[in-house]
Amino acid sequence: MDSNLATIYLSILVGLLLIAVVAIFRQIFKTRRVESSMSRLRKKLTKDSGTTQEYYELASIYSEKKLFSQAITLFQKAIKAAEEEKENGEEIEEGLAYIYNGLGYAYFAQEQYDLAIRQYKEALKFKPNYVVGLNNLGHAYERKKLNAQALQAYEDALKIQPNNGTAKRRSESLRRLVSA
């Protein structure tokens, strides 16, 4: 009986260790992939100008690493590159929504809410049904204590995506504040 119990405990321990090892290796490979992408993009973009996609990718990596001032510069370069690509006849409208949203996020993270709001609104010009942009806009309005505008942004998000959890939670909370 004792040996069976010991075998069970040992099996559970080995299983847990195996899960931990797999999780650690997955994280290592993910980090290496991100670091190699960052290194490759930095090398390329320091030598010559890049595409909208390359600037956006590198800016997104910097945002993930919470290097927001560098991310802002790269998002701005992505916008400039997108405008040049647009002049060459390429279709980049929806991509600009993501770039402006990323730029807004970087400003928001630095507590520059007015700039963040401006960027989120710009993103919504390019993609009016962009739920993430609407949620981000609502969040920025909340931080500015503009509860009525925040509620409107969340309600707009719910019109597009009725089951959006973030918009549901925040709009219910704001309805109580605005009606009080």
Order of alpha helices (4+ residues) and beta strands (2+ residues): alpha-alpha-alpha-alpha-alpha-alpha-alpha-alpha
